[in-house]
Amino acid sequence: MWKLEKRPTPSRGWAIGAPLLAVVMTMIAGGLMFALLGKEPLTAIKVIFWEPLFGEFSFYYRPQLLIKGAPLVLIALGLSLGFRAGIWNIGAEGQYVIAAVTGAAVGLAFYPWESWIIFPLMVIGGAVGGLLWALVPAFLRVRRGTSEILVTLMMVYVAEALLSAAALGVLKNPDGMGFPGSRNLQQYASAANKELIAGSGIHWGVVAALVAVIVAHILLNRHIMGFNIKLSGQSPRAAKFSGVSPGRLIFFCLGASGVLAGLAGLFEVSGPAGQITIDFNVGYGFTAIIVAFLGRLNPFGILAAGALMALTYIGGEIAQSNLGLPGAAIQMFQGMLLFFLLGMDVFTNFSLKRVKRGIA
């Protein structure tokens, strides 16, 4: 017989190796899934992980990795702060969506006036939108003791309804011949988040993601708030005795998460997406949960995990086009990463021990 026995201290080897082992197991399980779908497993894996980086059209796909990775890193960084403190924001997708709506609304309110100040105001509008949407579950958790898991998740559906209402109503393009969706912000110079270096994929969202990684690292390792976050996650009682205010920490973590998700939404709607549409949200807020845990809730780990997840997005799109793989299979492949990571992560805190059965 075998049983799990708690380790005296977490295993550093497993903490480092679990994500790598999870990636390998995802490839194996994903290959079996692709085989059941009638596709050559090795070919499918190669297309997903090789083609975007070294394939014939990699010159086009490589910049897309930055474009796809930036919102994932921004959102995952915000989530990681709360996860470290035991505050579970599962609804970053809603904050991302609301921020896109509020940020786009600020820009479209000035149309067609051109001015350098419009885009900074949009950034503020997006950040504030994400912040306010995240403060609702924070307030309910602190004042009413509700579960932030349920509230943040349910608010995603409210955000999606508001997105549809905006695309079909107040933000609908009056020159769009009746089609749902706002004006294209990429065609409105003062509201466009264009590439900073042509053909590189680098826009302000990428810059913000890199800056956020550095700021998060400094916060967690050089600031008292970072210490409070770590202490609350590791020992809530010790944090309480040391004077950490649980309510203040909840507002900070959920608020920071909302701001970063908001920035991701604003940079996306003013850049790659270009407009508010009824299907604007593509699941970045949920995928970022995988990125946060795959990166071990570490800012630089999240940066690497975001790049890996962006690779599966781009590679998955290539596999759908070239191999005919269904989109649901690619989503399941991405979900396997979290499944195996959580499974492997058990061995960071527990070891597997063999127990001899007693003789009756």
C-alpha positions as CSV (number, residue, x, y, z in Angstrom):
1,M,0.0,0.0,0.0
2,W,1.0,3.6,-0.6
3,K,0.1,6.8,1.3
4,L,0.9,10.5,1.1
5,E,3.0,11.8,4.0
6,K,3.4,15.5,4.6
7,R,7.0,16.7,4.2
8,P,8.6,18.7,7.1
9,T,9.4,21.4,4.6
10,P,8.3,21.8,0.9
11,S,10.6,20.1,-1.6
12,R,12.5,22.7,-3.6
13,G,13.3,20.0,-6.2
14,W,9.6,19.3,-6.8
15,A,8.7,23.0,-6.7
16,I,11.0,23.5,-9.7
17,G,10.4,20.2,-11.4
18,A,6.6,20.0,-11.1
19,P,5.9,22.6,-13.9
20,L,8.4,20.9,-16.2
21,L,7.0,17.4,-15.5
22,A,3.5,18.8,-16.0
23,V,4.5,20.1,-19.5
24,V,5.9,16.7,-20.4
25,M,2.8,14.8,-19.2
26,T,0.6,17.3,-21.1
27,M,2.5,16.5,-24.3
28,I,2.1,12.8,-23.7
29,A,-1.6,13.0,-22.8
30,G,-2.3,15.5,-25.5
31,G,-0.6,13.2,-28.0
32,L,-2.9,10.3,-27.0
33,M,-5.9,12.7,-27.4
34,F,-4.7,13.7,-30.9
35,A,-4.3,10.1,-31.8
36,L,-7.8,9.3,-30.8
37,L,-8.9,12.2,-33.1
38,G,-7.1,10.5,-35.9
39,K,-4.1,12.8,-36.1
40,E,-0.5,11.9,-35.9
41,P,0.5,12.8,-32.3
42,L,4.2,13.8,-33.0
43,T,3.1,15.9,-36.0
44,A,0.5,17.7,-33.9
45,I,2.9,18.4,-31.0
46,K,5.5,19.6,-33.5
47,V,3.1,22.0,-35.1
48,I,2.0,23.4,-31.8
49,F,5.4,23.9,-30.3
50,W,7.8,24.1,-33.3
51,E,6.0,25.9,-36.1
52,P,5.4,29.3,-34.4
53,L,9.1,29.6,-33.5
54,F,11.0,27.9,-36.3
55,G,8.5,27.1,-39.0
56,E,8.3,28.5,-42.6
57,F,6.1,31.4,-41.5
58,S,7.7,32.0,-38.0
59,F,8.6,35.5,-39.1
60,Y,4.9,36.2,-38.9
61,Y,4.1,34.1,-35.8
62,R,6.9,35.2,-33.5
63,P,5.5,38.8,-33.0
64,Q,2.1,37.2,-32.3
65,L,3.6,35.5,-29.3
66,L,4.2,38.9,-27.6
67,I,0.7,40.0,-28.6
68,K,-0.9,36.9,-27.1
69,G,1.4,36.7,-24.1
70,A,1.1,40.2,-22.8
71,P,-2.5,40.1,-21.6
72,L,-2.0,36.7,-20.1
73,V,1.1,37.9,-18.1
74,L,-0.7,41.1,-16.9
75,I,-3.8,39.2,-15.7
76,A,-1.8,36.4,-14.2
77,L,0.4,38.8,-12.2
78,G,-2.7,40.3,-10.6
79,L,-4.2,37.0,-9.8
80,S,-0.9,35.7,-8.3
81,L,-0.9,38.4,-5.6
82,G,-4.3,37.3,-4.3
83,F,-3.5,33.6,-4.7
84,R,-0.4,34.0,-2.6
85,A,-2.5,35.5,0.1
86,G,-5.3,33.0,-0.1
87,I,-7.6,35.4,-1.9
88,W,-9.2,33.7,-4.9
89,N,-10.2,35.9,-7.8
90,I,-11.6,33.6,-10.4
91,G,-13.4,36.3,-12.4
92,A,-10.5,38.3,-14.0
93,E,-12.3,37.6,-17.3
94,G,-15.1,40.0,-16.1
95,Q,-12.7,42.7,-15.1
96,Y,-10.9,42.3,-18.4
97,V,-14.1,42.7,-20.3
98,I,-15.5,45.7,-18.3
99,A,-12.2,47.5,-18.6
100,A,-12.3,47.1,-22.4
101,V,-15.8,48.6,-22.5
102,T,-14.9,51.5,-20.2
103,G,-11.6,52.2,-21.9
104,A,-13.1,52.1,-25.4
105,A,-16.0,54.3,-24.3
106,V,-13.6,57.0,-23.1
107,G,-11.8,56.9,-26.5
108,L,-15.0,56.9,-28.5
109,A,-16.4,59.7,-26.5
110,F,-13.8,62.0,-28.1
111,Y,-14.3,60.8,-31.7
112,P,-13.3,62.2,-34.1
113,W,-11.1,64.7,-32.2
114,E,-7.4,63.9,-32.4
115,S,-5.2,64.5,-29.4
116,W,-2.2,62.8,-27.7
117,I,-4.1,62.9,-24.4
118,I,-6.9,60.6,-25.5
119,F,-5.0,57.3,-25.2
120,P,-3.7,58.0,-21.7
121,L,-7.2,58.8,-20.7
122,M,-8.3,55.5,-22.1
123,V,-5.7,53.7,-20.1
124,I,-7.0,55.4,-17.0
125,G,-10.5,54.5,-17.9
126,G,-9.7,50.9,-18.4
127,A,-7.7,50.6,-15.2
128,V,-10.5,52.3,-13.2
129,G,-13.1,50.0,-14.9
130,G,-11.2,46.9,-13.9
131,L,-10.6,48.3,-10.4
132,L,-14.2,49.1,-9.7
133,W,-15.4,45.7,-11.0
134,A,-12.9,44.0,-8.7
135,L,-13.8,46.1,-5.6
136,V,-17.4,44.8,-5.6
137,P,-16.4,41.2,-4.5
138,A,-13.8,42.7,-2.2
139,F,-16.5,44.8,-0.5
140,L,-18.9,41.9,-0.2
141,R,-16.1,39.6,1.2
142,V,-15.1,42.2,3.8
143,R,-18.5,43.5,4.8
144,R,-20.7,40.5,4.2
145,G,-18.4,37.5,4.4
146,T,-19.3,36.3,0.9
147,S,-17.1,34.0,-1.1
148,E,-15.0,36.0,-3.6
149,I,-14.7,32.8,-5.7
150,L,-18.5,32.7,-6.4
151,V,-18.9,36.5,-6.6
152,T,-16.1,37.1,-9.1
153,L,-17.1,34.1,-11.2
154,M,-20.8,35.2,-11.3
155,M,-19.8,38.7,-12.2
156,V,-18.2,37.4,-15.4
157,Y,-21.6,36.6,-16.8
158,V,-22.8,40.1,-15.8
159,A,-19.8,41.6,-17.6
160,E,-20.5,39.5,-20.7
161,A,-24.1,40.8,-20.7
162,L,-22.9,44.4,-20.4
163,L,-20.4,43.8,-23.3
164,S,-23.2,42.6,-25.5
165,A,-25.4,45.6,-24.5
166,A,-22.5,48.0,-25.4
167,A,-21.7,46.3,-28.7
168,L,-25.4,46.3,-29.7
169,G,-26.3,49.7,-28.1
170,V,-24.5,52.6,-26.7
171,L,-21.1,51.9,-28.4
172,K,-22.5,50.5,-31.6
173,N,-20.9,52.0,-34.7
174,P,-23.5,54.4,-36.3
175,D,-21.7,53.9,-39.6
176,G,-21.6,50.2,-39.3
177,M,-24.6,49.4,-41.5
178,G,-26.4,47.7,-38.6
179,F,-23.7,45.3,-37.7
180,P,-22.9,44.9,-33.9
181,G,-19.7,46.3,-32.7
182,S,-18.1,49.7,-32.0
183,R,-15.9,51.8,-34.4
184,N,-12.5,50.3,-35.1
185,L,-10.1,52.0,-32.7
186,Q,-7.2,51.0,-34.9
187,Q,-8.5,53.5,-37.4
188,Y,-8.8,56.3,-34.9
189,A,-5.2,57.4,-34.5
190,S,-5.5,59.0,-31.1
191,A,-7.1,55.8,-29.6
192,A,-5.0,53.2,-31.3
193,N,-2.5,51.0,-29.5
194,K,-0.2,50.5,-32.5
195,E,3.1,48.6,-32.6
196,L,6.0,50.7,-31.2
197,I,8.4,48.9,-33.6
198,A,6.9,47.9,-36.9
199,G,6.7,44.1,-37.3
200,S,7.9,43.3,-33.8
201,G,4.6,42.8,-32.0
202,I,5.6,45.2,-29.3
203,H,2.9,47.6,-28.3
204,W,2.1,49.4,-25.0
205,G,0.6,46.3,-23.5
206,V,3.8,44.4,-23.9
207,V,5.7,47.2,-22.3
208,A,3.2,47.3,-19.4
209,A,3.5,43.5,-18.9
210,L,7.3,43.8,-18.6
211,V,7.1,46.7,-16.2
212,A,4.4,44.9,-14.2
213,V,6.7,41.9,-13.8
214,I,9.5,44.0,-12.4
215,V,7.1,46.0,-10.1
216,A,5.6,42.7,-8.8
217,H,9.0,41.3,-8.1
218,I,10.0,44.4,-6.1
219,L,6.7,44.4,-4.3
220,L,6.9,40.8,-3.2
221,N,10.6,40.9,-2.2
222,R,11.3,44.5,-1.1
223,H,8.0,45.9,0.3
224,I,6.1,45.3,3.5
225,M,2.9,44.6,1.5
226,G,4.7,41.8,-0.3
227,F,5.7,40.4,3.1
228,N,2.1,40.7,4.4
229,I,0.8,38.9,1.3
230,K,3.2,36.0,1.7
231,L,2.6,35.8,5.5
232,S,-1.2,35.7,5.1
233,G,-1.0,32.9,2.6
234,Q,1.4,30.8,4.7
235,S,0.0,31.5,8.1
236,P,-3.2,33.5,8.4
237,R,-3.1,33.4,12.3
238,A,0.5,34.6,12.4
239,A,-0.5,37.4,9.9
240,K,-3.3,38.5,12.2
241,F,-1.1,38.5,15.3
242,S,1.5,40.6,13.5
243,G,-1.1,43.3,12.8
244,V,-1.9,42.6,9.1
245,S,-5.4,43.8,8.3
246,P,-7.3,41.1,6.4
247,G,-9.8,43.6,5.0
248,R,-7.1,45.9,3.7
249,L,-5.2,43.0,2.2
250,I,-8.4,41.8,0.4
251,F,-9.0,45.2,-1.1
252,F,-5.4,45.6,-2.2
253,C,-5.1,42.2,-3.8
254,L,-8.4,42.2,-5.6
255,G,-8.0,45.9,-6.5
256,A,-4.5,45.2,-8.0
257,S,-5.8,42.2,-9.8
258,G,-8.7,44.3,-11.3
259,V,-6.3,47.1,-12.4
260,L,-3.9,44.7,-14.2
261,A,-6.8,42.8,-15.8
262,G,-8.2,46.2,-16.8
263,L,-5.0,47.3,-18.4
264,A,-4.9,44.0,-20.3
265,G,-8.5,44.6,-21.6
266,L,-7.8,48.2,-22.6
267,F,-4.5,47.4,-24.5
268,E,-6.3,44.5,-26.2
269,V,-9.4,46.4,-27.4
270,S,-7.3,49.4,-28.6
271,G,-4.7,47.1,-30.2
272,P,-5.1,43.6,-31.6
273,A,-8.9,43.3,-31.2
274,G,-9.5,46.9,-32.3
275,Q,-13.1,47.2,-31.3
276,I,-15.8,46.2,-28.9
277,T,-17.8,43.2,-30.2
278,I,-20.2,40.7,-28.7
279,D,-17.4,38.0,-28.8
280,F,-14.5,40.2,-27.6
281,N,-13.7,38.0,-24.6
282,V,-11.6,35.0,-25.6
283,G,-11.0,33.5,-22.2
284,Y,-7.7,35.3,-21.3
285,G,-9.0,35.8,-17.7
286,F,-9.5,32.0,-17.2
287,T,-6.3,31.0,-19.1
288,A,-4.3,33.4,-16.9
289,I,-5.2,31.1,-13.9
290,I,-3.2,28.4,-15.6
291,V,-0.4,30.8,-16.3
292,A,-0.2,32.0,-12.7
293,F,0.1,28.5,-11.3
294,L,2.4,27.3,-14.0
295,G,4.7,30.2,-13.2
296,R,4.6,29.2,-9.5
297,L,3.0,32.6,-8.6
298,N,6.5,34.1,-9.3
299,P,6.6,37.2,-11.5
300,F,9.4,35.9,-13.7
301,G,8.0,32.4,-13.7
302,I,4.7,33.9,-14.9
303,L,6.5,35.7,-17.7
304,A,7.9,32.4,-18.9
305,A,4.6,30.6,-18.4
306,G,2.8,33.4,-20.4
307,A,5.2,32.8,-23.3
308,L,4.5,29.1,-23.2
309,M,0.8,29.5,-23.1
310,A,0.9,32.1,-25.9
311,L,2.9,29.4,-27.9
312,T,0.0,27.0,-27.4
313,Y,-2.5,29.6,-28.6
314,I,-0.5,30.3,-31.8
315,G,0.5,26.7,-32.3
316,G,-3.1,25.6,-31.7
317,E,-4.4,28.0,-34.3
318,I,-1.8,26.6,-36.8
319,A,-2.9,23.0,-35.9
320,Q,-6.5,23.9,-36.4
321,S,-5.7,25.3,-39.9
322,N,-3.1,22.8,-41.1
323,L,-4.3,19.6,-39.4
324,G,-8.0,20.2,-38.9
325,L,-7.8,19.8,-35.1
326,P,-11.0,21.1,-33.4
327,G,-10.7,24.2,-31.3
328,A,-12.1,22.3,-28.3
329,A,-9.1,19.9,-28.5
330,I,-6.7,22.7,-28.2
331,Q,-8.6,24.2,-25.2
332,M,-8.5,20.7,-23.6
333,F,-4.8,20.5,-24.3
334,Q,-4.2,23.8,-22.5
335,G,-6.4,22.7,-19.6
336,M,-4.3,19.6,-19.2
337,L,-1.4,21.8,-18.2
338,L,-3.3,23.0,-15.0
339,F,-4.6,19.5,-14.3
340,F,-1.2,17.9,-14.4
341,L,0.5,20.8,-12.6
342,L,-1.9,20.5,-9.7
343,G,-1.4,16.8,-9.6
344,M,2.4,17.1,-9.6
345,D,2.3,20.0,-7.2
346,V,1.0,17.6,-4.5
347,F,4.5,16.1,-4.2
348,T,6.0,19.5,-3.3
349,N,4.4,19.2,0.1
350,F,3.8,15.4,0.3
351,S,6.0,12.4,-0.3
352,L,4.7,9.0,-1.4
353,K,5.5,6.3,1.2
354,R,5.1,2.6,1.0
355,V,3.2,1.0,3.9
356,K,3.5,-2.7,4.7
357,R,0.2,-4.4,5.4
358,G,-0.1,-6.1,8.8
359,I,-0.6,-9.8,8.9
360,A,-4.0,-10.8,10.2
